């Protein structure tokens, strides 16, 4: 077997297609400084308001000195997705396998970018709206959207291009309200990745990568493919069955039996990946959904994920990997807000 016949353009094109289609949170960012950031950083100059003063004919004009600030977009996120195959030629000859492998790699790389972008919620400056999904009233979600719009209005954020990214549970609460579902009915219209319609001036999107706070789960021993239990540090709170713990992009564990505070073991569905010792995940109880406009966050990629193959000199194995390098930054904090959704107590 050999990697001589490896066709990287086929793999890269399919991988990029899955990556582009899957981005939800990062897709809400602008890419205005991507060319400038090719060197690894981009200096972003921002100017303040220009005052208007009254003026009498013939009098001296007073000129204001504009206030300016500078922010730096750094492409400091670098990640790799890779896997081992025993017969690369056989895989490449099967178009379905190429598609499946490309899809899984694209999903993992996409989640890496989206989860990083989601972590920028802590830089939101427009304000926060709180909602309790566990005991939501019929009109509570609608009221939250009204408050979100009010926060952006108060910060002089344009109406055009407003969006909100919600979690699956928030989406479910919204769709139980006919006042919302009737307003977001899209029929057979093709929607962008994660899109669920439009409501009260916001384009609606849903993502599983919304972060938040809750019960932190820390492995106290490495876990391997095929394991059905995780050894963890004493749990600080309960973790219900059905919880999907994300230890990193492409590293998931589905809890199959409820665990209580102080437990040191979690029963999970058969693992399909290895998870390193000391890895952490969160059973999220309060999701930090995000809303704003594309002016809020800027993102840039210096290295698009190109696929390459390597040969193990000691075995008959081939390795396939893809690397990406990117960065994201909140440049207009008052154009970004959070919707804190309590999903569990």
Buried (B, 14 or more C-beta within 10 A) or exposed (E): BEBEEBEBEBBBEBBBBBBEBBBBBBBBBBBBBBEEBBEEBBEBEEEEEEEEEEEEEEEEEEEEEEEEEEBEBBBEBEBEBBBEBEEBBEBBEEEEEBEEBBBBBBBBBBBBBBBBBBBBBEEBBBBBBEBBBEEBEEEBBBEBBEBBBEBBEEBEBEEEBBBBBBBEBBBEBBBEBEEBEEEBEEEEEEEEBBBBBBBBBBBBBBBEBBBBEBBBBBBEEBBEEEBEBBBBBEBBBBBEEEBEBBBBBBBBBBBBEBBEEEBEEBBBEEBEBEBEEEBBBBBBBBBBBBBBBBBBBBBBBBEBBBBBBBBEEEEEBBBBBBBBBBBBBBBBBBBBBBBBBBBBE
